[in-house]
Amino acid sequence: TVKTATTMCETAKSNGETGTFMPEQCRELGAAQKNVDRSRNKQFRELFQYGFGIHHAGMLRQDRNLVEKLFADGFIRVLVCTATLAWGVNLPAHCVIIKGTQVYNAGKGCFVDLGILDVLQIFGRAGRPQFDTFGEGVIITTHDKLPHYLSLLTRQLPIESQYEKYLSDNLNAEIALGTVSNVQEAVQWLNYTYFYVRMLLNPLAYGISYAVKERDPTLDQHKRDLIMMAARSLDKARMIRFNERTESLNSTDLGRIASHFYIGHGTVEGFNDQFKSQMSEDMILGMLSQANEFSQVKVRDEEMEELECHLAADCQLPVRGGVENTYGKVNVLLQSFISRAMVDSFSLVSDTGYVAQNAGRIMRALFEMSLRRGWPATASRLLTLCKSIDHRLWAFQSPLYQFSQLRPEVLRKLDQRKMTVDRLRDMNSSEIGQMLHHPAIGAKVRHCADCFPTLGVEATCQPITRTVLRIRLTLTPEFEWNDRLHGSSEPWWIWVEDAENDTLYYSEYFILQKKYVVGEEAQQLVFTTPIFEPLPPQYIIRAISDRWLGAETAVALSFKHLILPERHAPHTDLLDLQPLPKTAMNDPQLEALYPHFTHFNPIQTQIFHTVYHTDHNVLLGAPTGSGKTVAAELAIFRLFREYPGAKAVYIAPLKALVRERMDDWKVRLHQKLGKKVVELTGDFTPDVRAINRADLIVTTPEKWDGVSRSWQSRSYVQDVGLLVIDEIHLLGGDRGPVLEVIVSRTNFISSHTERNIRIVGLSTALANARDLADW
């Protein structure tokens, strides 16, 4: 652009025609000239005084905006710009000239003809109706291309679909979304595409003979064949599970990751062959460079010398295969990009941009794949490389390179002294300034070190069973929040790995909000992981920043003193018994309370004798809807039958459950059996006489805890012969201590009054029921 504009300007000077392009003198021109003089672009300043302007991607954003404004205001009469920006600069002109029709395509790796749609788009800038009465479009091309462009401009060509080339990847995206789950739905989905419309109208362009079209006018069989072929290729790449018998299509983790990161199935297939649990950084870059997304990058003879220079000077990792092939060139360009190397050749600049743009996305996909496969070492290296590409920074360099406010010479000094963030935080501003021989910069470096994200991690563990471990993490932010650096939140990866077996057992994407850092609030994270015998020495818990290179905390969770629960059967076997009829209660009055069934269910049948005919303490752990309330009622009936005058206490954790039991038992026990039932909660407290007369007290844990503390002075507490605790599994929750003290106090009261108090505990299925029952 600069060369063309300068040549035109020189030609106008030599022909004495500079006045044709000079803007008219006016007051606004002076202000425009001042704005141009402030620009650091020397060529722009020189060309503007003659009425010429330039516009390309190498200019600063503010300079490009200024050029667009000056051209729109008429101070720049001739604007020379690149092809790509000619589409984006939506400015009207009288005449548009396309100089040369060969443009470089980084995707294909070569120069290609400018498409007719692009030509029409650019020509559309000329002679806008609201600005001009007519416009002129000039196209300058080689003689052999002249008939081609003339024919395209004078007659319309139908636009054909290119969808078939990407059918497999688009089908995978639909399966991952859940909109397509079988072949029939996929064929139906294909009906909505422009590809299908053009297949019907122009079948020959898509390899379909007219004979096939006549036999199958809607092309259903052809569509089905296309879908089957695409499904087989996706199944081969392990992106979906395709059952040819049922024709079902089910997505896999690999397919969902590929869809999310726009990775082609050919690339995934290549990764399946090369991806391993142990890969070094150079192996990862070598594998990445062979992705199909880079297959269009071509090696040119004129670039070889510069590529060799970059290989020697800027590549920190070995490049397998050298620069003579595509994947070697991609590897060199990517490493040069991370090293912030200056690339001279125009085609290499374009290729570097293409490689960097795609490498970050593919690297993220590889990171997600390694997480799903449980490979901690490879996942850690991949995440580091992802951040290296994002920041154009190697992992061995100082993390402070990520702060743009620090000058390069300061960063180089920090690098030479191998200063870590922790060491800088241990020094004050003046010490840092003296070390760098630059006293004024000490405060700024110290501030950057304080703003560098770090997390303090404390971990405790508790075995739930012999194979399941609950881990509680306390995450404490240990840095200063800066909105410009950190935005509104900081994402972190938390994972648990077994370094000895190289296995990842748990990973979570954790977002640290600004308010918790500013308020210095610690965050709690609770999760479960598997544990295996023989026990490994330790698990490693890592907190790794998703954005900041070098921001990582690792703590070891030792199993040296870990005591696993006893090895015993986790549940009581349910016996295959004949269902017991309700007449087994031998009391017609009680049988009448259950009009909705004639026989007890299997669980009730198995526990009937223990609950109804003995005074043993009972722990019943069974799923919701198993009839546990009936079991509690059987225990209450035994108390009423065998110990007249004794009271039963039913403890439910929620007031809503207490109210539900009261509504039921007031009808069934009070009205039909004549037993007095009272509610004892924070909302409803009857007088002492009502409680003394009561046969059954329905209460909450907190209320009964408060009442039973003064058991010596309250005779009704001493009269309790049965304690039924519903939802006793809440012992492991926040209200656990209250339930625990109730049971402990009940046993204490029983030992002092020498009166046996029966305890019946009801809960969901428990992992360590034996421990609870023994207690």
Beta strands, then each sheet from edge to edge (+ up, - down):
strand 1: 52-55
strand 2: 78-81
strand 3: 95-99
strand 4: 102-105
strand 5: 110-113
strand 6: 136-140
strand 7: 240-243
strand 8: 248-251
strand 9: 455-463
strand 10: 468-477
strand 11: 489-498
strand 12: 503-513
strand 13: 523-530
strand 14: 538-545
strand 15: 552-558
strand 16: 618-621
strand 17: 647-651
strand 18: 677-680
strand 19: 696-699
strand 20: 720-725
strand 21: 758-763
sheet 1: 1+ 2+
sheet 2: 3+ 6+
sheet 3: 4+ 5-
sheet 4: 7+ 8-
sheet 5: 9+ 10- 13+
sheet 6: 12+ 11- 14+ 15-
sheet 7: 16+ 21+ 20+ 17+ 19+ 18+
end
